[in-house]
Amino acid sequence: MVDTSERVTVRIPQELLEKLKQIQQAKETPTISDTIRDGLEQYIELNLPPQNVRKVVVELSRQDNSRLEEFVREGNSVSVDDAVRSAVREYIRGRIEQLGPTARSHRREGEPVAAEGSPPP
């Protein structure tokens, strides 16, 4: 497959460039262009997900993020994303089971389940 690309010139504020350089160093990407490409790919993935997928952005504390990363390093999940998806799936499954069959049978397909309580751990 032939890799084709097109040059695009963009002006960005110095402050944003400095942040991009920090990301480049942290992620050890070879160039600023690679860092920007990675960011654009993530932006597009977030804003144009496949039709059967809806992306949700979750902000976590550094402590929670560190715990998730450690969980993955220990081999309990293949990625942080996968661990979060599994946790959300299990939380929803548990909440639906708590509602019982009566509540589930009165709900229409695709209708959200309103449930009180704390967010998933």
C-alpha positions as CSV (number, residue, x, y, z in Angstrom):
1,M,0.0,0.0,0.0
2,V,1.3,3.5,-0.9
3,D,1.3,5.9,1.9
4,T,0.3,9.3,0.7
5,S,0.1,12.5,2.7
6,E,-0.5,16.1,2.1
7,R,1.2,19.0,3.8
8,V,-1.0,21.3,5.8
9,T,0.2,24.5,7.4
10,V,-1.4,25.5,10.7
11,R,-0.5,28.4,12.9
12,I,-0.8,27.7,16.6
13,P,-0.1,29.8,19.7
14,Q,3.3,29.4,21.4
15,E,1.6,28.1,24.6
16,L,-0.1,25.3,22.6
17,L,3.2,24.4,20.9
18,E,4.9,24.2,24.3
19,K,2.2,21.8,25.5
20,L,2.7,19.7,22.4
21,K,6.4,19.5,23.0
22,Q,5.7,18.3,26.6
23,I,3.5,15.5,25.1
24,Q,6.1,14.7,22.5
25,Q,8.7,14.2,25.3
26,A,6.4,12.2,27.6
27,K,5.2,9.9,24.8
28,E,8.6,9.9,23.1
29,T,7.3,10.5,19.7
30,P,10.0,11.3,17.1
31,T,8.7,14.7,16.0
32,I,6.1,17.3,16.7
33,S,4.4,16.3,13.4
34,D,4.0,12.8,14.7
35,T,2.6,14.1,18.0
36,I,0.1,16.3,16.1
37,R,-0.8,13.4,13.8
38,D,-1.5,11.2,16.9
39,G,-3.6,13.9,18.4
40,L,-5.6,14.4,15.2
41,E,-6.2,10.6,14.9
42,Q,-7.5,10.6,18.5
43,Y,-9.7,13.6,17.8
44,I,-11.2,12.0,14.7
45,E,-11.7,8.7,16.5
46,L,-13.5,10.5,19.3
47,N,-15.7,12.6,17.0
48,L,-16.3,10.1,14.2
49,P,-16.7,6.7,15.9
50,P,-18.1,3.7,14.1
51,Q,-21.9,3.7,13.8
52,N,-22.3,1.0,16.5
53,V,-20.0,2.7,19.0
54,R,-20.5,5.8,21.1
55,K,-17.3,7.2,22.7
56,V,-17.5,8.6,26.2
57,V,-14.7,10.6,27.7
58,V,-14.0,10.0,31.4
59,E,-11.8,12.2,33.5
60,L,-10.0,10.4,36.3
61,S,-7.9,11.6,39.2
62,R,-4.2,10.8,38.9
63,Q,-4.6,8.3,41.7
64,D,-7.4,6.4,40.0
65,N,-5.5,6.5,36.7
66,S,-2.4,5.1,38.4
67,R,-4.5,2.3,39.9
68,L,-5.9,1.4,36.5
69,E,-2.5,1.4,34.9
70,E,-1.2,-0.8,37.7
71,F,-4.2,-3.1,37.2
72,V,-3.2,-3.4,33.5
73,R,0.5,-3.9,34.2
74,E,-0.4,-6.8,36.6
75,G,-2.1,-8.5,33.6
76,N,-5.7,-8.1,34.9
77,S,-6.8,-6.4,31.6
78,V,-5.3,-5.8,28.2
79,S,-5.6,-2.0,28.4
80,V,-7.0,0.8,30.6
81,D,-9.8,1.3,28.0
82,D,-10.7,-2.4,28.2
83,A,-10.7,-2.3,32.1
84,V,-13.0,0.7,32.1
85,R,-15.4,-0.9,29.5
86,S,-15.5,-4.1,31.6
87,A,-16.2,-2.1,34.8
88,V,-19.0,-0.1,33.2
89,R,-20.5,-3.3,31.7
90,E,-20.5,-5.1,35.1
91,Y,-21.9,-2.0,36.9
92,I,-24.8,-1.7,34.4
93,R,-25.5,-5.5,34.6
94,G,-25.5,-5.4,38.4
95,R,-27.9,-2.3,38.4
96,I,-30.3,-4.0,36.0
97,E,-30.3,-7.1,38.1
98,Q,-31.1,-5.0,41.2
99,L,-34.1,-3.5,39.4
100,G,-35.6,-7.0,39.0
101,P,-37.7,-8.5,36.2
102,T,-40.7,-6.1,36.7
103,A,-38.7,-3.0,36.1
104,R,-36.9,-4.5,33.1
105,S,-40.1,-5.7,31.4
106,H,-41.7,-2.3,31.6
107,R,-38.8,-0.6,29.9
108,R,-38.8,-0.2,26.1
109,E,-35.8,-1.4,24.0
110,G,-33.1,1.3,24.1
111,E,-34.7,3.3,26.8
112,P,-32.2,4.4,29.5
113,V,-32.5,3.0,32.9
114,A,-32.9,5.6,35.6
115,A,-31.1,4.4,38.7
116,E,-30.1,6.2,41.9
117,G,-26.9,5.4,43.6
118,S,-23.2,6.0,43.4
119,P,-21.2,5.8,40.2
120,P,-19.3,2.7,39.3
121,P,-16.1,2.1,41.4
